[in-house]
Amino acid sequence: MLAASNLSPIFSLTNKFSEIIGYPGAPKAPLTKEFGFSKGLDKPIPIFQILDKDGKISNPEMMEQVEKVLDKKRMLKMYHSMIKIRIIDDLFVIAQRQGRITSYMKNTGEEAIQIGVAEAMDKDDVAHMQYREHGLVMHRGFTVDEMLNQCLATTEDYLKGRRMPIHYGSKKVNCIPVSPPLCTQVPQAAGQGYTMRMDGRPNVTVCFFGDGSASEGDVHSGMNFAAVRRSNTIFLCRNNGYAISTPVKDQYRGDGIASRAIGYGIPFIRIDGFDIFSTFYTTYRARQQILGKDETGEAHGPIFIETMGYRLCNHTTSDDSLKYRSQSEIDSWANHHDPVNRFRKYLIEKGHWSKEEDKDFERQTKKEIADALHRGEVKPRVAPERICEDVYAEVTPRLKRQFKFSMATRAKYEAEYFEK
């Protein structure tokens, strides 16, 4: 029997169930005599999990596959990064409250997503981030000193002080610099993934965005382009329940964000974002599939991953999340689903780690980060005059006017905002 996808629009195929005409817009769709408006999926998309909330393996079969790739050394490296980025977040927020950093954004509760994905990526894969992926940047080799260079806008900042704090990026770790406007990275990741496929590179781009960002039009154009052009792109949506202060119930009526992948013709999966083994294994397998070929010899194209989690912190240091959610809600998720606690329990029970080692590592890491903060604070800052450099071959009249206005504003409020 011929496959529906091979049918010409002028031919039809009939079986005992239905007739497939092969309309160009939906070549595999059968005819039906039943009438009714479809609402899509019959039941919610399930959430893939390997490690449960108590640190127990809930999926032994999949864990066997994970252990073929992850040994004790790699697991501990992942755990160390989860602890380290959480301590960085805590100390950098304290520094921000003291006026030493202008603003900051924690990612408490989402560490397993970043670290699991980072460990599954090849060093030549490229990450297109939003703004809550600094654990991934660090795990790929970005140092605490380099983080502080960016947050403090020192002269050693690769981005020359032109990004908001934590908007990291570096060719060194193949992470595209973060842009404040939401979802500009999605079309970029789709395009770069297409280039990788066209060039025959054995690599992928991984594109991060949140549930709120999924409402931006760039998501549609980027994902549709990637699907049509079969880009080497993994789209990863962090569904953590809130777009800043807007809960998901006020964002969409469909089944999360993963259900949208159906409309683009992109394979999808929904996973437990608190489970580091799920995030690692899913990304690992997604890479394998994207870099392989389908039954026709064509590239598979992109894959969509929706990680289900919860933001255990304020959106930014300018946010007070108790204005739109209760402390009891936050505490419930923190007490029962903390990804760091979950992974720690597993490692200790497995004999890979101990409570004593945990305390020692935390103490050493706090000192390391505090020392880095002191080093960063004494470094010279980027001169304001450099803000217009490297934008155009020559500074345009408009940029000159903008710069003049900015410097006048700076001088006017010198006492309030700047050190003498």
C-alpha positions as a Markdown table, in Angstrom:
| # | Residue | x | y | z |
|---|---|---|---|---|
| 1 | Met | 0.0 | 0.0 | 0.0 |
| 2 | Leu | 1.3 | 3.4 | -0.9 |
| 3 | Ala | 2.1 | 5.8 | 1.9 |
| 4 | Ala | -0.3 | 8.8 | 2.0 |
| 5 | Ser | 2.7 | 11.2 | 1.9 |
| 6 | Asn | 3.6 | 9.7 | -1.6 |
| 7 | Leu | 0.2 | 10.4 | -3.1 |
| 8 | Ser | -0.3 | 12.9 | -5.8 |
| 9 | Pro | -3.3 | 15.2 | -5.3 |
| 10 | Ile | -5.0 | 13.7 | -8.4 |
| 11 | Phe | -5.0 | 10.2 | -7.0 |
| 12 | Ser | -7.0 | 8.8 | -4.1 |
| 13 | Leu | -6.6 | 5.7 | -2.0 |
| 14 | Thr | -9.5 | 3.9 | -0.5 |
| 15 | Asn | -9.6 | 1.4 | 2.4 |
| 16 | Lys | -12.4 | -0.1 | 4.5 |
| 17 | Phe | -12.2 | 2.8 | 7.0 |
| 18 | Ser | -11.9 | 5.9 | 4.9 |
| 19 | Glu | -10.7 | 7.6 | 1.8 |
| 20 | Ile | -7.4 | 9.6 | 1.6 |
| 21 | Ile | -7.4 | 12.0 | -1.3 |
| 22 | Gly | -4.1 | 13.6 | -0.5 |
| 23 | Tyr | -5.0 | 17.3 | -0.5 |
| 24 | Pro | -1.8 | 19.3 | -0.7 |
| 25 | Gly | -2.5 | 21.1 | 2.6 |
| 26 | Ala | -3.0 | 17.8 | 4.6 |
| 27 | Pro | -1.9 | 14.8 | 2.5 |
| 28 | Lys | -2.4 | 12.2 | 5.2 |
| 29 | Ala | -5.8 | 13.2 | 6.4 |
| 30 | Pro | -8.7 | 10.7 | 5.8 |
| 31 | Leu | -12.2 | 11.7 | 5.0 |
| 32 | Thr | -14.9 | 11.1 | 7.6 |
| 33 | Lys | -18.7 | 11.2 | 7.8 |
| 34 | Glu | -18.6 | 12.2 | 11.4 |
| 35 | Phe | -19.3 | 15.8 | 12.3 |
| 36 | Gly | -17.8 | 17.6 | 15.3 |
| 37 | Phe | -15.4 | 20.5 | 16.2 |
| 38 | Ser | -12.1 | 19.0 | 17.4 |
| 39 | Lys | -10.4 | 20.3 | 20.5 |
| 40 | Gly | -7.2 | 18.5 | 19.7 |
| 41 | Leu | -5.7 | 16.0 | 22.1 |
| 42 | Asp | -8.0 | 13.6 | 23.9 |
| 43 | Lys | -6.0 | 13.7 | 27.1 |
| 44 | Pro | -3.1 | 15.8 | 28.6 |
| 45 | Ile | 0.4 | 15.2 | 27.4 |
| 46 | Pro | 2.2 | 13.1 | 30.0 |
| 47 | Ile | 5.3 | 14.2 | 31.9 |
| 48 | Phe | 8.4 | 12.0 | 31.4 |
| 49 | Gln | 10.2 | 11.2 | 34.6 |
| 50 | Ile | 13.1 | 9.1 | 35.8 |
| 51 | Leu | 14.0 | 10.5 | 39.3 |
| 52 | Asp | 11.0 | 11.1 | 41.5 |
| 53 | Lys | 10.5 | 13.8 | 44.2 |
| 54 | Asp | 11.9 | 11.6 | 46.9 |
| 55 | Gly | 15.2 | 10.9 | 45.0 |
| 56 | Lys | 14.1 | 7.4 | 44.0 |
| 57 | Ile | 14.3 | 6.0 | 40.5 |
| 58 | Ser | 10.8 | 5.8 | 39.2 |
| 59 | Asn | 11.8 | 4.5 | 35.8 |
| 60 | Pro | 14.5 | 1.8 | 36.2 |
| 61 | Glu | 14.5 | 0.9 | 32.5 |
| 62 | Met | 15.3 | 4.5 | 31.4 |
| 63 | Met | 17.9 | 4.8 | 34.3 |
| 64 | Glu | 19.7 | 1.8 | 32.8 |
| 65 | Gln | 20.1 | 3.8 | 29.6 |
| 66 | Val | 21.2 | 6.9 | 31.5 |
| 67 | Glu | 23.9 | 4.9 | 33.4 |
| 68 | Lys | 25.4 | 3.8 | 30.1 |
| 69 | Val | 26.3 | 7.4 | 29.4 |
| 70 | Leu | 26.6 | 9.0 | 32.9 |
| 71 | Asp | 29.2 | 7.7 | 35.3 |
| 72 | Lys | 29.8 | 8.8 | 38.9 |
| 73 | Lys | 32.3 | 11.4 | 37.9 |
| 74 | Arg | 29.9 | 13.1 | 35.5 |
| 75 | Met | 27.0 | 12.9 | 38.0 |
| 76 | Leu | 29.1 | 14.6 | 40.7 |
| 77 | Lys | 30.2 | 17.3 | 38.2 |
| 78 | Met | 26.5 | 18.0 | 37.5 |
| 79 | Tyr | 25.6 | 18.1 | 41.2 |
| 80 | His | 28.5 | 20.4 | 41.9 |
| 81 | Ser | 27.3 | 22.8 | 39.2 |
| 82 | Met | 23.8 | 22.8 | 40.7 |
| 83 | Ile | 25.1 | 23.7 | 44.1 |
| 84 | Lys | 27.5 | 26.3 | 42.8 |
| 85 | Ile | 25.0 | 28.2 | 40.7 |
| 86 | Arg | 22.5 | 28.3 | 43.6 |
| 87 | Ile | 25.2 | 29.7 | 45.9 |
| 88 | Ile | 26.2 | 32.2 | 43.2 |
| 89 | Asp | 22.6 | 33.3 | 43.0 |
| 90 | Asp | 22.3 | 33.8 | 46.7 |
| 91 | Leu | 25.5 | 35.8 | 47.1 |
| 92 | Phe | 24.9 | 37.9 | 44.0 |
| 93 | Val | 21.5 | 38.8 | 45.2 |
| 94 | Ile | 23.0 | 39.9 | 48.5 |
| 95 | Ala | 25.5 | 42.0 | 46.6 |
| 96 | Gln | 22.7 | 43.5 | 44.6 |
| 97 | Arg | 20.8 | 44.4 | 47.7 |
| 98 | Gln | 23.9 | 46.1 | 49.0 |
| 99 | Gly | 24.1 | 48.2 | 45.8 |
| 100 | Arg | 27.2 | 46.4 | 44.4 |
| 101 | Ile | 25.3 | 45.0 | 41.4 |
| 102 | Thr | 22.6 | 46.9 | 39.7 |
| 103 | Ser | 20.1 | 44.1 | 39.2 |
| 104 | Tyr | 20.0 | 40.3 | 39.2 |
| 105 | Met | 17.8 | 37.3 | 38.3 |
| 106 | Lys | 18.0 | 34.1 | 40.3 |
| 107 | Asn | 17.0 | 30.7 | 38.8 |
| 108 | Thr | 16.3 | 28.7 | 42.0 |
| 109 | Gly | 14.2 | 25.7 | 41.2 |
| 110 | Glu | 15.4 | 25.4 | 37.6 |
| 111 | Glu | 18.9 | 24.2 | 38.0 |
| 112 | Ala | 18.2 | 20.7 | 36.8 |
| 113 | Ile | 17.0 | 22.0 | 33.5 |
| 114 | Gln | 20.2 | 24.0 | 32.7 |
| 115 | Ile | 22.7 | 21.5 | 34.0 |
| 116 | Gly | 21.1 | 18.4 | 32.6 |
| 117 | Val | 20.9 | 20.0 | 29.2 |
| 118 | Ala | 24.4 | 21.4 | 29.3 |
| 119 | Glu | 25.9 | 18.0 | 30.2 |
| 120 | Ala | 24.1 | 16.4 | 27.2 |
| 121 | Met | 25.4 | 19.0 | 24.7 |
| 122 | Asp | 28.5 | 18.7 | 22.7 |
| 123 | Lys | 31.1 | 21.4 | 23.2 |
| 124 | Asp | 30.5 | 22.6 | 19.6 |
| 125 | Asp | 26.7 | 22.8 | 20.0 |
| 126 | Val | 25.4 | 26.3 | 20.4 |
| 127 | Ala | 23.1 | 27.6 | 23.2 |
| 128 | His | 20.6 | 30.4 | 22.5 |
| 129 | Met | 19.5 | 31.5 | 25.9 |
| 130 | Gln | 16.8 | 33.6 | 27.5 |
| 131 | Tyr | 18.0 | 34.9 | 30.8 |
| 132 | Arg | 17.7 | 32.1 | 33.3 |
| 133 | Glu | 20.3 | 29.8 | 31.9 |
| 134 | His | 23.4 | 31.0 | 33.7 |
| 135 | Gly | 23.9 | 27.6 | 35.2 |
| 136 | Leu | 24.3 | 26.2 | 31.7 |
| 137 | Val | 26.9 | 28.9 | 30.8 |
| 138 | Met | 28.9 | 28.1 | 34.0 |
| 139 | His | 28.7 | 24.4 | 33.4 |
| 140 | Arg | 30.1 | 24.8 | 30.0 |
| 141 | Gly | 33.2 | 26.7 | 31.3 |
| 142 | Phe | 32.2 | 30.3 | 32.0 |
| 143 | Thr | 34.0 | 31.2 | 35.2 |
| 144 | Val | 32.7 | 33.2 | 38.2 |
| 145 | Asp | 35.2 | 35.9 | 37.4 |
| 146 | Glu | 33.8 | 36.1 | 33.9 |
| 147 | Met | 30.2 | 36.3 | 35.3 |
| 148 | Leu | 31.2 | 39.2 | 37.6 |
| 149 | Asn | 33.0 | 41.0 | 34.7 |
| 150 | Gln | 29.6 | 41.1 | 33.0 |
| 151 | Cys | 27.5 | 41.9 | 36.0 |
| 152 | Leu | 29.8 | 44.6 | 37.1 |
| 153 | Ala | 30.6 | 45.9 | 33.6 |
| 154 | Thr | 34.3 | 45.8 | 34.1 |
| 155 | Thr | 36.8 | 46.4 | 31.3 |
| 156 | Glu | 37.3 | 42.7 | 31.1 |
| 157 | Asp | 33.7 | 42.1 | 30.1 |
| 158 | Tyr | 33.5 | 40.4 | 26.7 |
| 159 | Leu | 30.3 | 42.4 | 26.0 |
| 160 | Lys | 31.9 | 45.7 | 26.9 |
| 161 | Gly | 29.3 | 46.6 | 29.6 |
| 162 | Arg | 26.4 | 46.8 | 27.0 |
| 163 | Arg | 24.2 | 44.1 | 28.5 |
| 164 | Met | 22.1 | 44.0 | 31.6 |
| 165 | Pro | 23.6 | 41.9 | 34.4 |
| 166 | Ile | 23.4 | 38.1 | 33.9 |
| 167 | His | 22.9 | 38.6 | 30.1 |
| 168 | Tyr | 25.9 | 36.4 | 29.6 |
| 169 | Gly | 27.4 | 35.2 | 26.3 |
| 170 | Ser | 30.7 | 34.1 | 25.0 |
| 171 | Lys | 32.1 | 32.4 | 21.9 |
| 172 | Lys | 34.4 | 30.5 | 24.3 |
| 173 | Val | 31.5 | 28.4 | 25.6 |
| 174 | Asn | 29.4 | 28.7 | 22.4 |
| 175 | Cys | 26.6 | 30.6 | 24.1 |
| 176 | Ile | 25.0 | 33.4 | 22.2 |
| 177 | Pro | 24.8 | 36.6 | 24.3 |
| 178 | Val | 21.3 | 37.1 | 25.9 |
| 179 | Ser | 19.1 | 39.9 | 24.6 |
| 180 | Pro | 16.6 | 41.5 | 26.9 |
| 181 | Pro | 13.7 | 41.5 | 24.3 |
| 182 | Leu | 11.9 | 38.3 | 24.7 |
| 183 | Cys | 12.3 | 35.5 | 22.1 |
| 184 | Thr | 14.6 | 37.2 | 19.6 |
| 185 | Gln | 16.7 | 34.0 | 20.1 |
| 186 | Val | 14.1 | 31.7 | 18.6 |
| 187 | Pro | 14.4 | 32.7 | 14.9 |
| 188 | Gln | 18.2 | 32.9 | 15.4 |
| 189 | Ala | 18.4 | 29.4 | 16.7 |
| 190 | Ala | 16.2 | 28.1 | 13.9 |
| 191 | Gly | 18.4 | 29.8 | 11.3 |
| 192 | Gln | 21.7 | 28.6 | 12.9 |
| 193 | Gly | 20.3 | 25.1 | 13.2 |
| 194 | Tyr | 19.4 | 25.2 | 9.5 |
| 195 | Thr | 23.0 | 26.4 | 8.6 |
| 196 | Met | 24.4 | 23.5 | 10.7 |
| 197 | Arg | 22.3 | 21.0 | 8.7 |
| 198 | Met | 23.2 | 22.6 | 5.3 |
| 199 | Asp | 26.9 | 22.5 | 6.2 |
| 200 | Gly | 26.7 | 18.9 | 7.4 |
| 201 | Arg | 27.9 | 19.8 | 10.9 |
| 202 | Pro | 27.3 | 17.1 | 13.6 |
| 203 | Asn | 25.9 | 19.7 | 16.0 |
| 204 | Val | 22.7 | 21.3 | 17.2 |
| 205 | Thr | 21.5 | 24.6 | 18.6 |
| 206 | Val | 19.5 | 24.5 | 21.8 |
| 207 | Cys | 17.0 | 27.3 | 22.2 |
| 208 | Phe | 15.6 | 28.2 | 25.6 |
| 209 | Phe | 12.5 | 30.3 | 26.3 |
| 210 | Gly | 9.8 | 30.5 | 28.9 |
| 211 | Asp | 6.0 | 29.9 | 28.9 |
| 212 | Gly | 5.4 | 33.6 | 28.8 |
| 213 | Ser | 7.8 | 34.1 | 25.9 |
| 214 | Ala | 5.9 | 31.5 | 24.0 |
| 215 | Ser | 3.2 | 34.1 | 23.4 |
| 216 | Glu | 5.6 | 36.1 | 21.3 |
| 217 | Gly | 5.3 | 35.9 | 17.5 |
| 218 | Asp | 9.0 | 35.1 | 17.1 |
| 219 | Val | 8.2 | 31.6 | 18.5 |
| 220 | His | 5.8 | 30.9 | 15.7 |
| 221 | Ser | 8.1 | 32.2 | 12.9 |
| 222 | Gly | 11.1 | 30.5 | 14.4 |
| 223 | Met | 9.6 | 27.1 | 15.0 |
| 224 | Asn | 7.7 | 27.0 | 11.7 |
| 225 | Phe | 10.9 | 27.9 | 9.8 |
| 226 | Ala | 12.9 | 25.2 | 11.7 |
| 227 | Ala | 10.2 | 22.6 | 10.9 |
| 228 | Val | 10.0 | 23.4 | 7.2 |
| 229 | Arg | 13.7 | 23.6 | 6.8 |
| 230 | Arg | 14.5 | 20.7 | 9.2 |
| 231 | Ser | 16.8 | 22.7 | 11.3 |
| 232 | Asn | 19.2 | 21.0 | 13.8 |
| 233 | Thr | 17.4 | 22.8 | 16.6 |
| 234 | Ile | 16.1 | 21.7 | 20.0 |
| 235 | Phe | 13.5 | 24.1 | 21.3 |
| 236 | Leu | 13.2 | 24.0 | 25.0 |
| 237 | Cys | 10.4 | 25.8 | 26.8 |
| 238 | Arg | 10.7 | 26.2 | 30.6 |
| 239 | Asn | 7.1 | 26.2 | 31.8 |
| 240 | Asn | 7.5 | 27.3 | 35.4 |
| 241 | Gly | 4.0 | 28.5 | 36.0 |
| 242 | Tyr | 4.4 | 32.3 | 35.7 |
| 243 | Ala | 5.4 | 34.8 | 33.1 |
| 244 | Ile | 6.8 | 37.3 | 35.6 |
| 245 | Ser | 3.5 | 37.9 | 37.5 |
| 246 | Thr | 1.1 | 36.4 | 35.0 |
| 247 | Pro | 0.1 | 32.8 | 35.9 |
| 248 | Val | -0.3 | 30.3 | 33.1 |
| 249 | Lys | -4.1 | 30.1 | 33.5 |
| 250 | Asp | -4.1 | 33.7 | 32.2 |
| 251 | Gln | -1.8 | 32.9 | 29.3 |
| 252 | Tyr | -3.4 | 30.0 | 27.4 |
| 253 | Arg | -6.2 | 27.5 | 27.4 |
| 254 | Gly | -4.5 | 24.7 | 25.6 |
| 255 | Asp | -2.5 | 21.9 | 27.1 |
| 256 | Gly | 0.7 | 23.8 | 28.0 |
| 257 | Ile | 3.1 | 24.8 | 25.3 |
| 258 | Ala | 4.1 | 21.3 | 24.0 |
| 259 | Ser | 0.8 | 20.8 | 22.3 |
| 260 | Arg | 1.6 | 23.7 | 20.0 |
| 261 | Ala | 4.4 | 21.6 | 18.4 |
| 262 | Ile | 1.8 | 19.5 | 16.8 |
| 263 | Gly | 0.7 | 22.4 | 14.6 |
| 264 | Tyr | 4.3 | 22.9 | 13.4 |
| 265 | Gly | 4.8 | 19.2 | 12.7 |
| 266 | Ile | 7.6 | 19.0 | 15.3 |
| 267 | Pro | 8.1 | 15.9 | 17.5 |
| 268 | Phe | 7.7 | 16.8 | 21.1 |
| 269 | Ile | 8.0 | 15.6 | 24.7 |
| 270 | Arg | 7.0 | 16.9 | 28.1 |
| 271 | Ile | 9.4 | 16.2 | 31.0 |
| 272 | Asp | 9.8 | 16.7 | 34.7 |
| 273 | Gly | 12.0 | 19.9 | 35.0 |
| 274 | Phe | 13.0 | 19.0 | 38.6 |
| 275 | Asp | 14.5 | 15.7 | 37.4 |
| 276 | Ile | 18.1 | 16.1 | 36.2 |
| 277 | Phe | 18.1 | 12.6 | 34.7 |
| 278 | Ser | 15.1 | 13.4 | 32.5 |
| 279 | Thr | 16.5 | 16.7 | 31.3 |
| 280 | Phe | 19.9 | 15.1 | 30.5 |
| 281 | Tyr | 18.5 | 11.9 | 28.8 |
| 282 | Thr | 15.9 | 13.7 | 26.8 |
| 283 | Thr | 18.4 | 16.2 | 25.4 |
| 284 | Tyr | 20.9 | 13.4 | 24.8 |
| 285 | Arg | 18.3 | 11.4 | 22.7 |
| 286 | Ala | 17.0 | 14.5 | 21.0 |
| 287 | Arg | 20.6 | 15.2 | 19.7 |
| 288 | Gln | 20.9 | 11.7 | 18.4 |
| 289 | Gln | 17.6 | 11.8 | 16.5 |
| 290 | Ile | 18.2 | 15.3 | 15.0 |
| 291 | Leu | 21.6 | 14.2 | 13.8 |
| 292 | Gly | 20.3 | 11.0 | 12.3 |
| 293 | Lys | 18.1 | 10.4 | 9.3 |
| 294 | Asp | 14.5 | 9.3 | 9.0 |
| 295 | Glu | 13.2 | 6.3 | 7.0 |
| 296 | Thr | 13.4 | 8.3 | 3.7 |
| 297 | Gly | 16.9 | 9.4 | 4.3 |
| 298 | Glu | 15.9 | 13.0 | 5.1 |
| 299 | Ala | 17.0 | 14.9 | 8.2 |
| 300 | His | 14.6 | 14.5 | 11.1 |
| 301 | Gly | 14.4 | 18.2 | 11.8 |
| 302 | Pro | 13.8 | 20.0 | 15.2 |
| 303 | Ile | 12.5 | 18.6 | 18.4 |
| 304 | Phe | 10.4 | 20.4 | 21.1 |
| 305 | Ile | 10.9 | 19.8 | 24.8 |
| 306 | Glu | 8.7 | 21.3 | 27.5 |
| 307 | Thr | 10.1 | 21.2 | 31.0 |
| 308 | Met | 7.5 | 21.4 | 33.7 |
| 309 | Gly | 8.8 | 23.1 | 36.8 |
| 310 | Tyr | 8.3 | 26.0 | 39.2 |
| 311 | Arg | 10.2 | 29.2 | 39.9 |
| 312 | Leu | 11.2 | 29.1 | 43.6 |
| 313 | Cys | 12.3 | 32.7 | 43.6 |
| 314 | Asn | 11.3 | 36.2 | 42.5 |
| 315 | His | 11.4 | 36.9 | 38.8 |
| 316 | Thr | 14.1 | 39.5 | 39.3 |
| 317 | Thr | 15.4 | 41.6 | 42.2 |
| 318 | Ser | 12.8 | 44.2 | 41.2 |
| 319 | Asp | 10.0 | 41.7 | 41.7 |
| 320 | Asp | 8.0 | 40.7 | 44.8 |
| 321 | Ser | 6.3 | 37.5 | 43.9 |
| 322 | Leu | 4.2 | 37.5 | 47.0 |
| 323 | Lys | 2.1 | 40.1 | 45.2 |
| 324 | Tyr | 0.8 | 37.4 | 42.9 |
| 325 | Arg | 1.3 | 34.1 | 44.7 |
| 326 | Ser | 1.3 | 32.9 | 48.3 |
| 327 | Gln | 4.2 | 31.9 | 50.5 |
| 328 | Ser | 2.5 | 28.6 | 51.2 |
| 329 | Glu | 2.5 | 27.8 | 47.5 |
| 330 | Ile | 6.2 | 28.6 | 47.1 |
| 331 | Asp | 7.0 | 26.6 | 50.3 |
| 332 | Ser | 5.0 | 23.6 | 49.1 |
| 333 | Trp | 7.0 | 23.4 | 45.8 |
| 334 | Ala | 10.3 | 24.0 | 47.6 |
| 335 | Asn | 9.7 | 21.4 | 50.3 |
| 336 | His | 8.5 | 18.6 | 47.9 |
| 337 | His | 10.2 | 19.3 | 44.5 |
| 338 | Asp | 13.5 | 21.1 | 45.0 |
| 339 | Pro | 15.7 | 19.6 | 42.2 |
| 340 | Val | 18.9 | 20.0 | 44.2 |
| 341 | Asn | 17.5 | 18.1 | 47.2 |
| 342 | Arg | 16.1 | 15.4 | 44.9 |
| 343 | Phe | 19.5 | 14.8 | 43.2 |
| 344 | Arg | 21.3 | 15.0 | 46.6 |
| 345 | Lys | 19.1 | 12.3 | 48.1 |
| 346 | Tyr | 19.8 | 10.0 | 45.1 |
| 347 | Leu | 23.6 | 10.5 | 45.2 |
| 348 | Ile | 23.8 | 9.9 | 49.0 |
| 349 | Glu | 21.7 | 6.8 | 48.8 |
| 350 | Lys | 23.8 | 5.6 | 45.9 |
| 351 | Gly | 27.0 | 6.1 | 47.9 |
| 352 | His | 28.4 | 8.7 | 45.5 |
| 353 | Trp | 28.2 | 11.5 | 48.0 |
| 354 | Ser | 27.8 | 12.3 | 51.7 |
| 355 | Lys | 26.4 | 15.0 | 54.0 |
| 356 | Glu | 29.9 | 15.8 | 55.2 |
| 357 | Glu | 31.2 | 16.3 | 51.6 |
| 358 | Asp | 28.1 | 18.4 | 51.0 |
| 359 | Lys | 29.0 | 20.8 | 53.8 |
| 360 | Asp | 32.6 | 21.0 | 52.8 |
| 361 | Phe | 31.8 | 21.7 | 49.2 |
| 362 | Glu | 29.3 | 24.4 | 50.1 |
| 363 | Arg | 31.8 | 26.1 | 52.4 |
| 364 | Gln | 34.6 | 26.1 | 49.8 |
| 365 | Thr | 32.3 | 27.3 | 47.1 |
| 366 | Lys | 31.0 | 30.2 | 49.2 |
| 367 | Lys | 34.6 | 31.3 | 49.8 |
| 368 | Glu | 35.5 | 31.0 | 46.1 |
| 369 | Ile | 32.6 | 33.2 | 45.0 |
| 370 | Ala | 33.1 | 35.7 | 47.8 |
| 371 | Asp | 36.8 | 36.0 | 46.8 |
| 372 | Ala | 35.8 | 36.5 | 43.1 |
| 373 | Leu | 33.3 | 39.2 | 44.1 |
| 374 | His | 36.1 | 41.1 | 45.9 |
| 375 | Arg | 38.4 | 40.8 | 42.9 |
| 376 | Gly | 35.6 | 42.0 | 40.5 |
| 377 | Glu | 34.8 | 45.0 | 42.6 |
| 378 | Val | 38.3 | 46.6 | 42.3 |
| 379 | Lys | 38.5 | 46.2 | 38.6 |
| 380 | Pro | 38.0 | 49.3 | 36.5 |
| 381 | Arg | 34.6 | 49.8 | 34.8 |
| 382 | Val | 33.9 | 50.2 | 31.1 |
| 383 | Ala | 34.1 | 53.9 | 30.2 |
| 384 | Pro | 30.7 | 55.4 | 29.1 |
| 385 | Glu | 32.4 | 56.7 | 26.0 |
| 386 | Arg | 32.8 | 53.2 | 24.7 |
| 387 | Ile | 29.1 | 52.6 | 24.4 |
| 388 | Cys | 28.9 | 53.8 | 20.8 |
| 389 | Glu | 32.0 | 51.9 | 19.6 |
| 390 | Asp | 31.8 | 49.0 | 17.2 |
| 391 | Val | 28.2 | 49.7 | 16.3 |
| 392 | Tyr | 28.9 | 51.2 | 12.9 |
| 393 | Ala | 32.1 | 51.9 | 11.1 |
| 394 | Glu | 31.6 | 55.6 | 12.1 |
| 395 | Val | 29.5 | 56.9 | 14.9 |
| 396 | Thr | 26.3 | 58.2 | 13.3 |
| 397 | Pro | 24.9 | 61.7 | 14.1 |
| 398 | Arg | 21.9 | 60.1 | 15.8 |
| 399 | Leu | 24.1 | 58.1 | 18.1 |
| 400 | Lys | 26.1 | 61.2 | 18.9 |
| 401 | Arg | 22.9 | 63.0 | 19.9 |
| 402 | Gln | 21.8 | 60.1 | 22.0 |
| 403 | Phe | 25.2 | 59.8 | 23.7 |
| 404 | Lys | 25.2 | 63.6 | 24.4 |
| 405 | Phe | 21.7 | 63.3 | 26.0 |
| 406 | Ser | 22.8 | 60.2 | 28.1 |
| 407 | Met | 25.9 | 62.0 | 29.4 |
| 408 | Ala | 23.8 | 65.0 | 30.4 |
| 409 | Thr | 21.4 | 62.8 | 32.3 |
| 410 | Arg | 24.3 | 61.1 | 34.0 |
| 411 | Ala | 25.8 | 64.3 | 35.1 |
| 412 | Lys | 22.4 | 65.6 | 36.4 |
| 413 | Tyr | 22.0 | 62.6 | 38.7 |
| 414 | Glu | 25.6 | 62.0 | 39.5 |
| 415 | Ala | 25.1 | 62.2 | 43.3 |
| 416 | Glu | 22.2 | 59.8 | 43.3 |
| 417 | Tyr | 23.5 | 57.1 | 41.1 |
| 418 | Phe | 27.2 | 57.2 | 40.7 |
| 419 | Glu | 30.2 | 57.0 | 43.0 |
| 420 | Lys | 32.4 | 60.1 | 43.1 |
